[in-house]
């Protein structure tokens, strides 16, 4: 942890005491493209039962902390059962704990054994299909890249999970495992999008946005037919 994160974690431990079971970080900070002057810290704060009414305090005190989830154990389980694939794979495959307790270890074990994950996540894709496209249309530059790439990666991860019963985060591995469903051009576009994210590039044109939506539609249709 850097100095800023240490200060944040110590504050949470002091304020939330025994209700706090985990502080989890993911995103650019652990993906090796974090920029000290620009990047936010993407964080989960997970509680045992009661969720304290102090989220606004954190937002004011730690402006660079991006609280993606501020919830309890039951919330996490419910989100995943409702089809939030991103929470599932992030907690299991692409996050680091800044603080955790035995209750968090039990939660992770429970998540690993959750039933009916495949069908729930495909339903989640179907429910959010229009929303995702409407949001992406409004995004520009790096913000559009940060939105498009995770959505493309998520669909490739789901296809790998359905076909191979394997949970793989890395986008290049997922592209390789699903190369038969993408053209060379589509494959290349996604790899270039990943490079742009890692360098915080703003180069995302209207045609890039249109092509991202084209690939999203293609992957969604394959998922819904699977």
Residue frames as a rotation matrix with the C-alpha (Angstrom) as fourth column:
UNK 1
0.570 0.822 0.000 0.00
0.822 -0.570 0.000 0.00
0.000 0.000 -1.000 0.00
UNK 2
-0.349 -0.616 0.706 1.11
0.505 -0.758 -0.412 3.53
0.789 0.212 0.576 -0.67
UNK 3
-0.973 -0.144 -0.183 0.79
0.231 -0.490 -0.841 6.26
0.031 -0.860 0.510 1.95
UNK 4
-0.593 0.804 0.034 -2.66
-0.761 -0.574 0.301 7.36
0.262 0.153 0.953 0.77
UNK 5
0.089 0.633 -0.769 -4.09
-0.259 0.760 0.596 3.83
0.962 0.146 0.231 0.96
UNK 6
-0.557 -0.352 -0.753 -2.56
0.595 0.464 -0.657 3.20
0.580 -0.813 -0.049 4.38
UNK 7
-0.971 0.225 0.079 -4.23
-0.228 -0.782 -0.581 6.33
-0.069 -0.582 0.810 5.69
UNK 8
-0.249 0.928 -0.279 -7.54
-0.827 -0.053 0.560 5.25
0.505 0.370 0.780 4.16
UNK 9
-0.028 0.192 -0.981 -7.37
0.142 0.972 0.186 1.69
0.989 -0.134 -0.055 5.54
UNK 10
-0.817 -0.335 -0.470 -6.46
0.498 0.002 -0.867 2.91
0.291 -0.942 0.165 9.03
UNK 11
-0.777 0.609 0.162 -9.38
-0.629 -0.766 -0.136 5.33
0.042 -0.207 0.977 8.94
UNK 12
0.018 0.829 -0.559 -11.81
-0.626 0.445 0.640 2.53
0.780 0.338 0.527 7.99
UNK 13
-0.271 -0.190 -0.944 -10.50
0.457 0.838 -0.299 0.17
0.847 -0.512 -0.140 10.67
UNK 14
-0.974 -0.147 -0.170 -10.86
0.221 -0.476 -0.851 2.89
0.044 -0.867 0.496 13.27
UNK 15
-0.651 0.759 -0.002 -14.33
-0.758 -0.650 0.052 4.03
0.038 0.035 0.999 12.17
UNK 16
0.142 0.797 -0.587 -16.00
-0.779 0.456 0.430 0.71
0.611 0.396 0.685 11.38
UNK 17
-0.273 -0.346 0.898 -14.29
-0.922 0.361 -0.141 -1.58
-0.275 -0.866 -0.417 13.91
UNK 18
-0.643 -0.064 0.763 -15.77
-0.166 0.985 -0.057 -5.10
-0.747 -0.163 -0.644 14.11
UNK 19
0.481 0.876 0.026 -18.39
-0.117 0.094 -0.989 -4.52
-0.869 0.473 0.148 11.42
UNK 20
0.393 -0.424 -0.816 -15.67
-0.912 -0.292 -0.287 -4.25
-0.116 0.857 -0.502 8.77
UNK 21
0.682 -0.172 0.711 -14.70
0.021 0.976 0.216 -7.59
-0.731 -0.133 0.670 7.19
UNK 22
0.018 -0.729 0.685 -12.72
0.891 0.323 0.320 -6.50
-0.454 0.604 0.655 4.13
UNK 23
0.511 0.005 -0.860 -11.30
-0.394 -0.888 -0.239 -3.68
-0.764 0.461 -0.452 2.05
UNK 24
0.171 -0.338 0.925 -10.56
0.680 0.720 0.138 -4.88
-0.713 0.606 0.353 -1.47
UNK 25
0.133 -0.192 -0.972 -8.82
-0.499 -0.861 0.102 -3.00
-0.856 0.472 -0.210 -4.28
UNK 26
0.158 -0.091 0.983 -8.80
0.738 0.673 -0.056 -3.72
-0.657 0.734 0.173 -8.01
UNK 27
0.956 0.286 0.071 -8.38
0.251 -0.665 -0.703 -1.88
-0.154 0.690 -0.707 -11.31
UNK 28
0.710 -0.678 0.191 -5.38
-0.106 -0.371 -0.922 0.19
0.696 0.635 -0.335 -12.38
UNK 29
0.464 -0.554 0.692 -3.67
-0.886 -0.302 0.352 0.02
0.014 -0.776 -0.631 -8.97
UNK 30
0.182 -0.398 0.899 -3.05
-0.316 0.842 0.436 -3.71
-0.931 -0.363 0.028 -9.34
UNK 31
0.807 0.184 0.562 -2.99
0.429 0.471 -0.771 -3.79
-0.406 0.863 0.301 -13.16
UNK 32
-0.098 -0.994 -0.050 0.25
0.749 -0.107 0.654 -1.80
-0.656 0.027 0.755 -13.43
UNK 33
-0.371 -0.084 0.925 -1.14
0.751 -0.613 0.245 1.25
0.547 0.785 0.290 -15.22
UNK 34
0.583 0.517 -0.627 -1.95
0.805 -0.472 0.360 3.36
-0.110 -0.714 -0.691 -12.15
UNK 35
-0.164 -0.577 0.800 -0.97
0.532 -0.735 -0.421 7.02
0.831 0.357 0.427 -12.55
UNK 36
-0.495 -0.114 -0.861 -0.29
0.868 -0.099 -0.486 8.71
-0.029 -0.989 0.148 -9.24
UNK 37
-0.941 0.063 -0.331 -1.49
-0.035 -0.995 -0.090 12.12
-0.335 -0.073 0.939 -10.44
UNK 38
-0.628 0.678 -0.382 -4.61
-0.712 -0.302 0.634 10.93
0.315 0.670 0.672 -12.30
UNK 39
-0.477 0.434 -0.764 -5.91
0.029 0.877 0.480 7.52
0.878 0.206 -0.431 -11.26
UNK 40
0.240 0.609 0.756 -8.55
-0.906 -0.139 0.400 6.71
0.349 -0.780 0.519 -8.68
UNK 41
-0.903 -0.392 0.176 -8.35
-0.430 0.809 -0.401 3.79
0.015 -0.438 -0.899 -6.27
UNK 42
-0.065 0.910 -0.410 -11.21
-0.659 0.269 0.702 1.36
0.749 0.315 0.582 -7.10
UNK 43
-0.902 -0.355 0.247 -12.34
-0.379 0.373 -0.847 -0.18
0.208 -0.857 -0.471 -3.83
UNK 44
0.139 0.873 -0.468 -14.88
0.137 0.451 0.882 -2.54
0.981 -0.186 -0.057 -2.25
UNK 45
-0.763 -0.224 0.606 -15.70
-0.599 -0.105 -0.794 -2.02
0.242 -0.969 -0.054 1.43
UNK 46
-0.110 0.692 -0.713 -17.56
-0.083 0.709 0.700 -5.03
0.990 0.136 -0.021 2.80
UNK 47
-0.442 0.066 0.894 -19.31
-0.868 -0.284 -0.408 -5.24
0.227 -0.957 0.183 6.17
UNK 48
-0.996 0.059 0.074 -20.57
0.026 0.920 -0.390 -8.12
-0.091 -0.387 -0.918 8.28
UNK 49
-0.285 0.959 0.005 -24.18
0.943 0.281 -0.178 -7.02
-0.172 -0.046 -0.984 8.77
UNK 50
0.605 0.572 -0.554 -24.90
0.548 -0.804 -0.231 -3.36
-0.578 -0.164 -0.800 9.43
UNK 51
-0.016 -0.563 0.827 -23.81
0.918 -0.336 -0.210 -0.87
0.396 0.755 0.522 6.77
UNK 52
-0.259 -0.134 -0.957 -22.66
0.736 -0.668 -0.105 2.34
-0.625 -0.732 0.271 8.49
UNK 53
0.753 0.567 0.335 -24.02
0.656 -0.602 -0.456 5.68
-0.057 0.563 -0.825 7.28
UNK 54
0.421 -0.698 -0.580 -20.58
0.016 -0.633 0.774 7.08
-0.907 -0.335 -0.255 6.64
UNK 55
0.232 -0.325 0.917 -20.12
0.928 0.357 -0.108 6.69
-0.292 0.876 0.384 2.91
UNK 56
0.825 0.134 0.549 -20.37
0.354 -0.880 -0.317 10.45
0.440 0.456 -0.773 2.37
UNK 57
0.824 -0.566 -0.006 -17.66
-0.288 -0.428 0.857 11.00
-0.488 -0.704 -0.516 4.99
UNK 58
0.112 -0.794 0.597 -15.28
0.516 0.560 0.648 8.80
-0.850 0.235 0.472 2.98
UNK 59
0.404 0.120 0.907 -16.17
0.907 -0.183 -0.380 10.59
0.120 0.976 -0.182 -0.26
UNK 60
0.955 -0.012 0.297 -15.31
-0.035 -0.997 0.072 13.94
0.296 -0.079 -0.952 1.31
UNK 61
0.686 -0.697 0.208 -12.22
-0.383 -0.102 0.918 12.84
-0.619 -0.709 -0.337 3.21
UNK 62
-0.364 -0.786 0.500 -10.68
0.067 0.513 0.856 10.59
-0.929 0.345 -0.134 0.52
UNK 63
0.344 0.604 -0.719 -11.60
-0.583 -0.462 -0.668 12.09
-0.736 0.649 0.193 -2.85
UNK 64
-0.274 -0.515 -0.812 -9.40
-0.955 0.245 0.167 9.71
0.113 0.821 -0.559 -4.82
UNK 65
-0.869 0.102 0.485 -11.10
-0.063 0.948 -0.312 6.63
-0.492 -0.302 -0.817 -3.41
UNK 66
-0.454 0.739 -0.497 -13.74
-0.797 -0.087 0.598 5.37
0.399 0.668 0.628 -5.84
UNK 67
-0.632 0.276 0.724 -16.16
-0.460 0.618 -0.637 3.33
-0.624 -0.736 -0.263 -3.73
UNK 68
-0.720 0.339 -0.605 -17.50
-0.496 0.358 0.791 0.80
0.485 0.870 -0.089 -6.21
UNK 69
0.151 0.773 -0.616 -19.26
0.204 0.586 0.784 -1.23
0.967 -0.244 -0.069 -3.52
UNK 70
-0.776 -0.198 0.599 -20.11
-0.514 -0.354 -0.782 -0.24
0.366 -0.914 0.173 0.06
UNK 71
0.243 0.913 -0.327 -22.16
-0.707 0.397 0.585 -3.19
0.664 0.089 0.742 1.20
UNK 72
0.053 -0.183 0.982 -22.48
-0.885 0.446 0.131 -6.22
-0.462 -0.876 -0.139 3.47
UNK 73
-0.795 -0.442 0.416 -22.01
-0.286 0.877 0.385 -9.96
-0.535 0.187 -0.824 2.99
UNK 74
-0.106 0.852 0.512 -25.65
0.476 0.496 -0.726 -10.58
-0.873 0.167 -0.458 2.02
UNK 75
0.574 0.274 -0.771 -25.50
-0.418 -0.712 -0.564 -7.83
-0.704 0.646 -0.295 -0.61
UNK 76
-0.384 -0.820 -0.425 -22.47
-0.845 0.126 0.520 -9.42
-0.373 0.558 -0.741 -2.27
UNK 77
-0.775 0.136 0.618 -24.16
0.165 0.986 -0.009 -12.82
-0.611 0.095 -0.786 -2.42
UNK 78
0.258 0.966 0.025 -27.38
0.366 -0.074 -0.928 -11.31
-0.894 0.249 -0.373 -3.81
UNK 79
0.311 -0.202 -0.929 -25.58
-0.714 -0.695 -0.088 -9.25
-0.628 0.690 -0.360 -6.46
UNK 80
-0.727 -0.678 -0.111 -23.78
-0.598 0.545 0.588 -12.33
-0.338 0.494 -0.801 -7.76
UNK 81
-0.579 0.590 0.563 -26.96
0.463 0.806 -0.369 -14.44
-0.671 0.046 -0.740 -7.83
UNK 82
0.461 0.777 -0.429 -28.66
0.098 -0.525 -0.845 -11.63
-0.882 0.348 -0.318 -9.77
UNK 83
0.733 -0.181 0.656 -26.00
0.676 0.301 -0.672 -11.87
-0.076 0.937 0.342 -12.46
UNK 84
0.861 -0.504 -0.069 -23.22
-0.501 -0.864 0.048 -9.45
-0.083 -0.007 -0.996 -11.50
UNK 85
0.825 -0.563 -0.050 -20.40
0.498 0.766 -0.406 -11.39
0.267 0.310 0.913 -13.11
UNK 86
0.270 -0.771 0.577 -17.94
-0.066 -0.612 -0.788 -8.52
0.961 0.174 -0.216 -12.64
UNK 87
0.405 -0.085 0.910 -18.18
-0.898 -0.223 0.379 -8.76
0.171 -0.971 -0.167 -8.83
UNK 88
0.950 0.041 0.309 -17.73
-0.120 0.963 0.240 -12.53
-0.287 -0.265 0.920 -8.92
UNK 89
0.682 -0.714 0.160 -14.66
0.625 0.454 -0.636 -12.65
0.381 0.533 0.755 -11.13
UNK 90
0.292 -0.580 0.761 -13.08
-0.318 -0.809 -0.495 -9.53
0.902 -0.097 -0.421 -9.62
UNK 91
0.544 -0.044 0.838 -13.22
-0.839 -0.002 0.545 -10.87
-0.023 -0.999 -0.038 -6.07
UNK 92
0.871 -0.154 0.467 -11.97
0.046 0.971 0.234 -14.31
-0.489 -0.182 0.853 -7.11
UNK 93
0.544 -0.609 0.577 -9.42
0.835 0.463 -0.298 -13.44
-0.086 0.644 0.760 -9.78
UNK 94
-0.093 -0.607 0.790 -8.38
0.725 -0.585 -0.364 -9.78
0.682 0.539 0.494 -10.01
UNK 95
0.674 0.261 0.691 -8.30
-0.238 -0.809 0.537 -8.03
0.699 -0.527 -0.483 -6.68
UNK 96
-0.443 -0.784 -0.435 -6.11
0.361 0.288 -0.887 -7.65
0.821 -0.550 0.155 -3.63
UNK 97
0.632 0.661 -0.405 -7.17
0.615 -0.110 0.781 -7.33
0.472 -0.742 -0.476 -0.03
UNK 98
-0.145 -0.606 0.782 -5.96
-0.190 -0.759 -0.623 -4.29
0.971 -0.239 -0.005 1.87
UNK 99
-0.680 0.030 0.733 -7.67
-0.729 0.085 -0.679 -5.64
-0.083 -0.996 -0.036 4.97
UNK 100
-0.039 0.729 -0.684 -9.59
-0.474 0.589 0.655 -8.85
0.879 0.350 0.323 5.65
UNK 101
-0.239 0.074 0.968 -10.99
-0.936 0.250 -0.250 -11.03
-0.260 -0.965 0.010 8.43
UNK 102
-0.889 -0.048 0.455 -11.98
-0.032 0.999 0.043 -14.68
-0.457 0.023 -0.889 8.76
UNK 103
0.090 0.995 0.038 -15.53
0.141 0.025 -0.990 -13.73
-0.986 0.094 -0.138 7.71
UNK 104
0.323 -0.032 -0.946 -14.19
-0.838 -0.474 -0.270 -12.51
-0.439 0.880 -0.179 4.38
UNK 105
-0.764 -0.631 -0.133 -12.35
-0.632 0.691 0.351 -15.80
-0.130 0.352 -0.927 3.80
UNK 106
-0.577 0.646 0.500 -15.65
0.304 0.738 -0.602 -17.63
-0.758 -0.195 -0.622 4.43
UNK 107
0.375 0.723 -0.580 -17.42
-0.288 -0.504 -0.814 -15.31
-0.881 0.472 0.020 1.99
UNK 108
-0.151 -0.527 -0.836 -14.90
-0.972 -0.076 0.223 -16.06
-0.181 0.846 -0.501 -0.76
UNK 109
-0.948 -0.177 0.266 -15.28
-0.162 0.984 0.076 -19.79
-0.275 0.029 -0.961 -0.19
UNK 110
-0.140 0.977 0.158 -19.06
0.258 0.190 -0.947 -19.43
-0.956 -0.092 -0.278 -0.40
UNK 111
0.322 0.226 -0.919 -18.78
-0.688 -0.611 -0.391 -17.46
-0.651 0.758 -0.041 -3.65
UNK 112
-0.652 -0.666 -0.362 -16.62
-0.741 0.461 0.488 -20.18
-0.158 0.586 -0.794 -5.20
UNK 113
-0.939 0.275 0.209 -19.38
0.259 0.961 -0.101 -22.71
-0.228 -0.040 -0.973 -4.54
UNK 114
-0.363 0.862 -0.355 -22.38
-0.481 -0.499 -0.721 -20.63
-0.798 -0.091 0.596 -5.60
UNK 115
-0.392 0.277 0.877 -24.79
0.573 0.819 -0.002 -22.60
-0.719 0.502 -0.480 -7.85
UNK 116
0.390 0.733 0.557 -26.39
0.866 -0.087 -0.492 -21.71
-0.312 0.674 -0.669 -11.20
UNK 117
-0.108 -0.515 -0.850 -23.85
0.215 -0.847 0.486 -19.01
-0.971 -0.130 0.202 -11.95
UNK 118
-0.862 -0.324 0.390 -23.91
0.416 -0.011 0.909 -19.43
-0.291 0.946 0.145 -15.73
UNK 119
-0.194 0.877 0.440 -27.64
0.914 -0.002 0.407 -18.91
0.357 0.481 -0.800 -16.28
UNK 120
0.507 0.397 -0.765 -27.87
0.729 -0.672 0.135 -15.98
-0.460 -0.626 -0.630 -13.87
UNK 121
-0.273 -0.712 -0.647 -25.06
0.185 -0.699 0.691 -14.11
-0.944 0.069 0.323 -15.56
UNK 122
-0.830 0.078 0.553 -26.49
0.556 0.021 0.831 -14.58
0.053 0.997 -0.061 -19.04
UNK 123
0.263 0.965 -0.006 -29.78
0.939 -0.254 0.232 -13.17
0.223 -0.066 -0.973 -17.76
UNK 124
0.285 -0.251 -0.925 -27.79
0.506 -0.780 0.368 -10.27
-0.814 -0.573 -0.095 -16.32
UNK 125
-0.808 -0.584 0.071 -26.31
0.318 -0.332 0.888 -9.57
-0.496 0.740 0.454 -19.77
UNK 126
-0.459 0.710 0.534 -29.79
0.789 0.050 0.612 -9.56
0.408 0.702 -0.583 -21.30
UNK 127
0.458 0.688 -0.563 -31.25
0.877 -0.454 0.158 -7.24
-0.147 -0.566 -0.811 -18.67
UNK 128
0.278 -0.445 -0.851 -28.47
0.264 -0.817 0.513 -4.66
-0.924 -0.367 -0.110 -18.98
UNK 129
-0.145 -0.416 0.898 -28.00
0.936 0.237 0.261 -4.80
-0.321 0.878 0.355 -22.75
UNK 130
0.462 0.401 0.791 -29.75
0.697 -0.716 -0.044 -1.53
0.548 0.572 -0.610 -23.64
UNK 131
0.966 -0.091 -0.242 -28.38
0.122 -0.664 0.737 0.31
-0.228 -0.742 -0.631 -20.61
UNK 132
0.165 -0.983 0.080 -24.77
0.515 0.156 0.843 -0.54
-0.841 -0.098 0.532 -21.48
UNK 133
-0.198 -0.215 0.956 -25.14
0.977 -0.124 0.175 0.72
0.081 0.969 0.235 -25.03
UNK 134
0.720 0.544 0.431 -26.83
0.500 -0.837 0.220 3.94
0.481 0.057 -0.875 -23.96
UNK 135
0.798 -0.497 -0.342 -24.01
0.119 -0.426 0.897 4.70
-0.591 -0.757 -0.280 -21.53
UNK 136
-0.086 -0.909 0.407 -21.24
0.710 0.231 0.666 3.91
-0.699 0.346 0.625 -24.01
UNK 137
0.236 0.252 0.938 -22.78
0.911 -0.393 -0.124 6.19
0.338 0.884 -0.323 -26.64
UNK 138
0.951 0.229 0.209 -22.39
0.142 -0.920 0.364 9.14
0.276 -0.316 -0.908 -24.25
UNK 139
0.608 -0.776 -0.166 -18.78
0.306 0.036 0.951 8.39
-0.733 -0.629 0.259 -23.26
UNK 140
0.921 -0.387 -0.038 -15.76
-0.212 -0.418 -0.883 9.98
0.326 0.822 -0.467 -24.94
UNK 141
0.191 -0.975 0.115 -12.02
-0.761 -0.221 -0.610 9.39
0.620 0.029 -0.784 -25.07
UNK 142
-0.768 -0.625 -0.144 -10.45
-0.374 0.619 -0.691 7.46
0.520 -0.477 -0.709 -22.20
UNK 143
-0.487 0.674 0.555 -13.79
-0.690 0.092 -0.718 7.25
-0.535 -0.733 0.420 -20.35
UNK 144
0.517 0.677 -0.524 -15.24
-0.856 0.390 -0.340 5.40
-0.026 0.624 0.781 -23.34
UNK 145
-0.126 -0.662 -0.739 -12.28
-0.501 0.686 -0.528 3.00
0.856 0.303 -0.418 -23.42
UNK 146
-0.890 -0.229 0.394 -12.67
-0.448 0.282 -0.848 2.35
0.083 -0.932 -0.354 -19.67
UNK 147
-0.051 0.947 0.318 -16.30
-0.768 0.167 -0.618 1.46
-0.638 -0.276 0.719 -20.30
UNK 148
0.534 0.318 -0.783 -16.00
-0.823 0.408 -0.395 -0.53
0.194 0.856 0.480 -23.53
UNK 149
-0.330 -0.788 -0.519 -13.05
-0.636 0.592 -0.495 -2.77
0.698 0.167 -0.696 -22.68
UNK 150
-0.818 0.024 0.575 -14.43
-0.488 0.501 -0.715 -4.25
-0.305 -0.865 -0.398 -19.41
UNK 151
0.225 0.972 0.071 -17.74
-0.714 0.214 -0.666 -4.98
-0.663 0.099 0.742 -21.12
UNK 152
0.457 -0.159 -0.875 -15.99
-0.751 0.458 -0.476 -6.79
0.476 0.875 0.090 -23.96
UNK 153
-0.638 -0.768 -0.058 -13.71
-0.585 0.532 -0.612 -8.64
0.501 -0.357 -0.788 -21.54
UNK 154
-0.454 0.532 0.715 -16.67
-0.690 0.297 -0.660 -9.70
-0.564 -0.793 0.233 -19.38
UNK 155
0.600 0.749 -0.280 -18.42
-0.746 0.397 -0.535 -11.33
-0.289 0.530 0.797 -22.33
UNK 156
0.162 -0.643 -0.749 -15.30
-0.610 0.531 -0.588 -13.20
0.776 0.552 -0.306 -23.38
UNK 157
-0.773 -0.419 0.477 -14.82
-0.624 0.359 -0.694 -14.38
0.120 -0.834 -0.539 -19.79
UNK 158
-0.016 0.873 0.487 -18.39
-0.739 0.318 -0.594 -15.66
-0.674 -0.369 0.640 -19.70
UNK 159
0.658 0.211 -0.723 -17.97
-0.712 0.485 -0.507 -17.51
0.244 0.848 0.470 -22.99
UNK 160
-0.372 -0.862 -0.343 -14.83
-0.558 0.503 -0.659 -19.17
0.741 -0.054 -0.669 -21.62
UNK 161
-0.680 0.165 0.714 -16.68
-0.665 0.271 -0.696 -20.10
-0.308 -0.948 -0.075 -18.44
UNK 162
0.393 0.919 0.032 -19.58
-0.776 0.350 -0.525 -21.60
-0.494 0.181 0.851 -20.38
UNK 163
0.645 -0.156 -0.748 -17.40
-0.585 0.528 -0.615 -23.56
0.491 0.835 0.250 -22.81
UNK 164
-0.129 -0.881 -0.455 -14.50
-0.156 0.471 -0.868 -24.57
0.979 -0.041 -0.198 -20.58
UNK 165
0.810 0.455 -0.370 -15.98
0.333 0.163 0.929 -24.29
0.482 -0.876 -0.020 -17.08
UNK 166
-0.095 -0.932 -0.349 -12.93
0.989 -0.050 -0.138 -22.18
0.112 -0.358 0.927 -16.33
UNK 167
0.882 0.365 -0.297 -12.68
0.427 -0.887 0.179 -18.72
-0.198 -0.285 -0.938 -14.75
UNK 168
-0.134 -0.955 0.264 -10.01
0.985 -0.098 0.144 -16.75
-0.112 0.279 0.954 -16.60
UNK 169
0.440 0.255 -0.861 -9.46
0.357 -0.930 -0.094 -13.01
-0.824 -0.266 -0.500 -16.23
UNK 170
-0.456 -0.810 -0.370 -6.74
0.036 -0.432 0.901 -12.30
-0.889 0.397 0.226 -18.78
UNK 171
0.440 0.729 -0.524 -8.24
-0.459 -0.319 -0.829 -10.87
-0.772 0.606 0.195 -21.96
UNK 172
-0.179 -0.585 -0.791 -5.54
-0.984 0.106 0.145 -12.29
-0.001 0.804 -0.595 -24.24
UNK 173
-0.942 -0.121 0.312 -6.16
-0.168 0.977 -0.130 -15.83
-0.290 -0.175 -0.941 -22.97
UNK 174
-0.117 0.981 0.152 -9.90
0.124 0.166 -0.978 -15.35
-0.985 -0.096 -0.141 -23.42
UNK 175
0.325 0.164 -0.931 -9.39
-0.819 -0.444 -0.364 -14.05
-0.473 0.881 -0.010 -26.94
UNK 176
-0.654 -0.648 -0.391 -7.29
-0.754 0.599 0.268 -17.10
0.061 0.470 -0.881 -27.77
UNK 177
-0.842 0.354 0.408 -9.89
0.126 0.864 -0.488 -19.48
-0.525 -0.359 -0.772 -26.33
UNK 178
0.199 0.980 0.005 -12.66
0.350 -0.067 -0.934 -17.75
-0.915 0.187 -0.356 -28.32
UNK 179
-0.571 -0.568 -0.593 -10.74
-0.275 -0.549 0.790 -16.97
-0.774 0.614 0.157 -31.50
UNK 180
-0.822 0.266 0.504 -13.13
0.554 0.577 0.600 -18.98
-0.131 0.772 -0.622 -33.66
UNK 181
0.177 0.983 -0.052 -15.99
0.951 -0.184 -0.247 -16.55
-0.252 -0.006 -0.968 -32.99
UNK 182
0.552 -0.048 -0.833 -14.10
0.018 -0.997 0.070 -13.32
-0.834 -0.054 -0.550 -33.71
UNK 183
0.903 -0.298 0.311 -12.60
0.324 -0.006 -0.946 -12.10
0.283 0.955 0.091 -36.96
UNK 184
-0.049 -0.992 -0.114 -8.93
0.970 -0.020 -0.241 -11.13
0.237 -0.123 0.964 -37.13
UNK 185
-0.384 -0.039 0.923 -9.99
0.168 -0.985 0.029 -7.49
0.908 0.166 0.385 -37.24
UNK 186
0.639 0.707 0.304 -12.21
-0.219 -0.212 0.953 -7.81
0.738 -0.675 0.019 -34.16
UNK 187
0.687 -0.481 -0.545 -9.49
0.716 0.575 0.396 -9.65
0.123 -0.662 0.739 -32.26
UNK 188
-0.348 -0.878 0.330 -6.93
0.824 -0.454 -0.339 -6.99
0.447 0.154 0.881 -33.15
UNK 189
-0.026 0.436 0.900 -9.31
-0.051 -0.900 0.434 -4.17
0.998 -0.034 0.045 -32.18
UNK 190
0.906 0.414 -0.088 -9.82
0.036 0.133 0.990 -5.57
0.422 -0.900 0.106 -28.67
UNK 191
0.347 -0.863 -0.367 -6.08
0.938 0.318 0.137 -6.07
-0.002 -0.392 0.920 -28.11
UNK 192
-0.477 -0.495 0.726 -5.43
0.551 -0.812 -0.191 -2.49
0.685 0.309 0.660 -29.23
UNK 193
0.414 0.714 0.565 -8.17
-0.133 -0.566 0.813 -1.28
0.900 -0.412 -0.139 -26.90
UNK 194
0.831 -0.181 -0.526 -6.37
0.549 0.415 0.725 -2.97
0.086 -0.892 0.444 -24.02
UNK 195
-0.226 -0.970 0.095 -3.13
0.956 -0.239 -0.171 -1.17
0.189 0.052 0.981 -24.94
UNK 196
-0.250 0.209 0.946 -4.98
0.151 -0.956 0.251 2.15
0.956 0.206 0.207 -25.01
UNK 197
0.822 0.570 -0.002 -6.39
0.055 -0.076 0.996 1.51
0.568 -0.818 -0.094 -21.54
UNK 198
0.566 -0.652 -0.505 -2.96
0.821 0.385 0.422 0.69
-0.081 -0.654 0.752 -20.11
UNK 199
-0.562 -0.789 0.247 -1.47
0.814 -0.581 -0.007 3.90
0.149 0.197 0.969 -21.53
UNK 200
-0.123 0.653 -0.747 -4.53
0.573 -0.568 -0.591 6.02
-0.810 -0.501 -0.305 -20.64
UNK 201
-0.926 -0.220 0.308 -4.96
0.373 -0.390 0.842 7.00
-0.065 0.894 0.443 -24.28
UNK 202
-0.317 0.832 -0.455 -7.81
-0.185 -0.525 -0.831 9.35
-0.930 -0.179 0.320 -25.29
UNK 203
-0.716 -0.046 -0.696 -7.86
-0.691 -0.095 0.717 8.03
-0.099 0.994 0.037 -28.85
UNK 204
-0.664 0.626 0.408 -11.33
0.495 0.778 -0.388 6.60
-0.560 -0.056 -0.826 -29.19
UNK 205
-0.948 0.212 -0.238 -13.14
-0.318 -0.676 0.665 7.82
-0.020 0.706 0.708 -32.30
UNK 206
-0.038 0.999 0.016 -16.81
-0.899 -0.027 -0.437 7.60
-0.436 -0.031 0.899 -33.29
UNK 207
0.293 0.092 -0.952 -15.91
-0.710 0.687 -0.152 4.68
0.640 0.721 0.266 -35.54
UNK 208
-0.785 -0.579 -0.221 -14.15
-0.236 0.608 -0.758 2.96
0.573 -0.543 -0.614 -32.59
UNK 209
-0.651 0.624 0.432 -17.31
-0.587 -0.053 -0.808 3.39
-0.481 -0.780 0.401 -30.53
UNK 210
0.311 0.795 -0.521 -19.44
-0.947 0.214 -0.238 2.00
-0.078 0.568 0.820 -33.35
UNK 211
-0.049 -0.412 -0.910 -17.12
-0.495 0.801 -0.336 -0.98
0.868 0.434 -0.243 -33.76
UNK 212
-0.935 -0.239 0.262 -17.15
-0.332 0.330 -0.884 -1.66
0.125 -0.913 -0.388 -30.02
UNK 213
-0.206 0.949 0.240 -20.94
-0.779 -0.010 -0.627 -1.75
-0.593 -0.316 0.741 -30.10
UNK 214
0.322 0.246 -0.914 -20.81
-0.848 0.505 -0.163 -4.10
0.422 0.827 0.371 -33.08
UNK 215
-0.545 -0.597 -0.588 -18.58
-0.254 0.787 -0.563 -6.58
0.799 -0.157 -0.581 -31.20
UNK 216
-0.833 0.309 0.458 -20.71
-0.472 0.034 -0.881 -6.27
-0.288 -0.950 0.118 -28.05
UNK 217
0.182 0.960 -0.213 -23.82
-0.940 0.106 -0.324 -7.14
-0.289 0.259 0.922 -30.06
UNK 218
0.136 -0.213 -0.968 -22.07
-0.629 0.736 -0.251 -10.08
0.766 0.642 -0.034 -31.65
UNK 219
-0.834 -0.520 -0.184 -20.86
-0.171 0.561 -0.810 -11.48
0.525 -0.644 -0.557 -28.30
UNK 220
-0.587 0.692 0.420 -24.23
-0.672 -0.128 -0.729 -10.90
-0.450 -0.710 0.541 -26.62
UNK 221
0.327 0.738 -0.591 -26.05
-0.939 0.325 -0.113 -12.78
0.109 0.591 0.799 -29.36
UNK 222
-0.201 -0.487 -0.850 -23.66
-0.333 0.850 -0.408 -15.72
0.921 0.201 -0.333 -29.00
UNK 223
-0.960 -0.173 0.220 -24.12
-0.251 0.185 -0.950 -15.71
0.124 -0.967 -0.221 -25.22
UNK 224
-0.302 0.932 0.200 -27.90
-0.823 -0.149 -0.547 -15.58
-0.481 -0.329 0.813 -25.43
UNK 225
0.425 0.408 -0.808 -27.90
-0.804 0.580 -0.130 -18.49
0.416 0.705 0.575 -27.88
UNK 226
-0.515 -0.761 -0.395 -25.55
-0.474 0.637 -0.608 -20.62
0.714 -0.126 -0.689 -25.79
